[in-house]
């Protein structure tokens, strides 16, 4: 009896439970589905969803009307009967936004119920394009319940907050870089690569009467020059008709150029491929094989950056190779390529010389620009500079440009190396530091005055980078005295420019490395009269020939200028001067003519002068003041010091170049160059000897820096 009663109870509970399972879970219901049988509710729900989608969905303007594709959608009907999208996957952000808009327009319906209580329910389906309202009900893509287990991604989405769900869709929401490239570099903080031929294109525009430009401190930033020269318009004039991708990249565009709302990047190859013949060389041909990468970019409107990496092998004219080897650093490497850096041996008689330059440029306020990087600086309006030049190898630097009213104030701090055998410590190159101030003042519409001061110091007593010289508003000479005699070497200078007209100006510089009034006025030509000066003139549109510029420049520096009585505190880096290429103890005349028409350009240059070299024959090892690395205490006499003393040498460097700007975006140029050099000393030694040669070379190069072959 007990068994019968227990069995009856079990059967009764099973029947009751079976009856509950038929109606405990009811799908959401649209108004039109209220009278629908429970077995048909899912079908009715599908029909109503598609009806609203087909009536409301509008294909965005950005999508082609004939677009074919699909969109995956996961949505939820909440326990309040509202529709909410959980996940949308489509190839376009605009399609996703339209789908969200449509689901937000859905009416509130009766929610799903579980055991009579309202609950949410999630669905997934694919929406196919083009949309077709004439599809039969059986042909409509099914809307299925999103089945989830406790470990599924969808279940995790269900439990996320709105902020978390938004975060999971962040990647898809990032705007793609599909904006048309508009040469944002031309108004950025990027430096314009400093080569004399590049700067000639806008030199007249920034030197017109009435401009408030400051032209001595180089390299310039695009942001500054764009006030006077329309880079975009001039670039447009140079564009070639090229429809193919290869044609555009070859003649008009960067290899890669990407731009978004608040960023831009460009990438270009670097080439310097040359082949030539030196008539004085004991080898066959000269060549240079440089490959590299040039990257520029900007983030927002205040931060820009640039990087260029070079890998090079080369063999130059005989005299240039010999000069490179005379600069040899401590260690096994045979040479330093002037302006580039230490070179390893390549094959038997050539050089392998890698180099890199890079910097960040940040403008936190309109009046201030800060740059930190590895590169070179130049101060002056001429072909040469007696203050700071770009003839040495690149070096680390920190630079501040402050511009306001009629003033531009440039502060530069640099980390340099002395790489001579006599200077190294524990087989490591010796470090020294240079801090420069340059104040440029536009006194009037025509006249500019510049004041310059520099101090060189080293790690004496482990002082490292002396914080005293970080102060941008001091006189270095006073600090030099405070730190002790011999602790630093201060140099003073000045520059000036006067605009005769929009087509002509004159300029000059003065450098002072020692000042003793009694010796200066004594008339005995004391060795302490360590100074130099520059006088120059530029004539634009010369003789009414458009885009023809003529330039004449005279430079003179007395012996022992830039040198010092300590082993390191000379104005030099990597065995190369930081000012004039010739060091000191010289007179020089430079004549230059430049012309450009469309993409064609030409240059003719004559550099002639008198120089004095040390004898160094084992008997006469005195310093005659030309080599800035020599201790001036080793001088042969204190008075009667004249320019050209030692081995007096006359030199002539003449060159002519014809070129074609292949690509104005990357500054790629094809050229042929013919140069003549005559070097004629009064006496010959192992390091100073007669040389007369003709060097012709041609090639294609990305013009990012200056080569100086007029040694």
URZI-V17693 format. One record per helix or strand of 2 or more residues. SS is the DSSP state (helix for helix, strand for strand). FROM is the first residue (numbers start at 0). TO is the last residue. Records with the same first field share a line. If there is no record, write none. Layout:
BEGIN
SS: FROM-TO  FROM-TO
END
This chain:
BEGIN
helix: 1-20  30-32  37-55  92-103  136-138  152-158  161-167  169-172  183-186  195-202  204-206  221-224  230-236  244-250  317-325  459-461  466-469  475-481  516-521  541-543  631-633
strand: 24-25  68-76  82-88  111-113  116-118  120-128  143-144  216-217  255-258  262-277  285-298  302-314  334-336  340-345  349-351  354-364  367-374  377-378  394-403  406-417  429-441  446-457  487-500  503-511  530-539  547-556  571-572  575-576  585-596  599-612  646-662  667-680  690-701
END
